[in-house]
Amino acid sequence: MTACSNSTHLSPVVPANLLEPCADLQQLESGRGKVALAWSVNTVAKYNDCKARHGAIVKALK
């Protein structure tokens, strides 16, 4: 039977916002508490955004 050999595999549509690369991280310019705290909050926010988008891509491709 050749009917099954011609079937098409549809790729899931991945939203454009999930295809954006992760944001670059800023360098820590100073070891001072206030500067380090602001840097770490920014870095964690960027990481969480990137992790969420990566997880959504993985879920869409399953």
C-alpha positions in Angstrom: 0.0 0.0 0.0 1.4 3.4 -0.9 -1.3 5.6 0.6 0.4 5.8 3.9 3.8 6.7 2.4 2.5 9.9 1.0 1.2 11.3 4.3 2.3 14.8 5.3 3.8 15.6 8.7 2.5 19.0 9.8 4.9 21.1 11.9 3.4 23.0 14.8 3.2 26.8 14.3 5.5 28.5 16.8 4.6 32.1 17.6 7.1 34.7 16.5 7.8 35.9 20.1 9.0 32.5 21.0 11.6 32.5 18.2 13.4 35.6 19.6 16.8 34.9 21.1 17.3 35.4 24.8 18.4 38.9 25.9 22.0 39.5 26.6 23.0 39.7 30.2 24.6 42.9 31.6 28.0 42.7 33.2 28.2 43.4 36.9 30.0 46.7 37.0 30.5 46.9 40.8 30.4 44.7 43.8 28.4 47.3 45.8 25.2 45.9 47.4 22.8 48.3 45.7 24.4 47.7 42.2 24.6 43.9 42.7 21.0 43.7 43.8 19.7 45.7 40.8 21.9 43.5 38.5 20.7 40.3 40.0 17.0 41.3 39.8 17.5 42.2 36.1 19.4 39.0 35.4 16.8 36.8 37.1 14.0 38.5 35.2 15.8 37.9 31.8 16.5 34.3 32.8 12.9 33.6 33.7 11.6 35.2 30.5 14.0 33.1 28.4 13.2 29.9 30.4 9.5 30.5 29.8 9.9 31.0 26.1 12.1 28.0 25.8 9.6 25.8 27.7 6.8 27.0 25.4 8.8 26.0 22.3 9.5 22.6 23.8 5.8 22.2 24.6 4.7 23.3 21.1 7.1 20.8 19.4 6.0 17.8 21.4 
